[in-house]
Amino acid sequence: MPPSVEICVVCHRLRSSGSRNQDGDIFICVQCEADADQLLEIQDAIWPPAVVAGESTDEATTPAQP
């Protein structure tokens, strides 16, 4: 029996592998998941990490001095 084919909510293509959300109503194919992971890696390389609440922006972007 062939694997079931579903429509990816991101690329709108028929795909047989991917994942669903907890409710089972959203399907994202493996390729779109990989593209999202790559986008997040690129974004993390471009922008500094988020600032923790209560921490000044200088402390978040400037390394500690000895």
C-alpha positions in Angstrom: 0.0 0.0 0.0 1.5 3.4 -1.0 2.0 6.0 1.8 -0.8 8.5 2.2 -0.4 11.8 0.4 -1.2 15.1 2.0 -1.0 18.8 1.0 1.7 20.8 2.8 0.3 24.0 4.3 3.5 25.9 3.4 4.3 24.9 -0.2 0.9 23.5 -1.1 2.4 20.4 -2.8 1.3 16.9 -2.4 3.8 15.1 -0.1 3.9 11.7 1.6 6.3 12.5 4.5 6.2 15.3 7.0 4.6 16.0 10.4 1.3 17.2 11.8 0.6 19.5 14.8 -1.0 18.1 18.0 -4.5 18.6 16.7 -3.7 16.8 13.4 -5.1 19.6 11.2 -1.8 21.1 10.0 0.6 19.1 7.8 4.1 20.4 7.0 6.3 18.4 4.6 9.9 17.3 5.4 11.4 19.7 2.8 9.6 22.8 4.3 10.7 21.7 7.8 14.3 21.5 6.6 14.0 24.9 4.9 12.6 26.4 8.1 15.5 25.0 10.1 18.0 26.4 7.6 16.3 29.8 7.8 16.5 29.8 11.6 20.3 29.0 11.5 20.9 31.8 9.0 18.8 34.2 11.2 20.8 33.2 14.3 24.0 33.9 12.5 22.9 37.4 11.4 21.2 38.8 14.5 22.5 38.7 18.1 20.6 36.6 20.7 17.5 38.0 22.3 17.9 40.0 25.5 16.7 38.5 28.8 14.2 40.6 30.6 15.8 42.9 33.1 19.2 42.7 31.3 20.6 45.8 29.7 21.3 45.6 26.0 25.0 46.5 26.6 25.4 43.4 28.8 23.8 41.2 26.1 26.0 42.4 23.2 29.3 43.2 25.0 31.5 40.4 26.4 32.4 40.6 30.1 35.6 42.4 30.9 38.2 40.5 33.0 
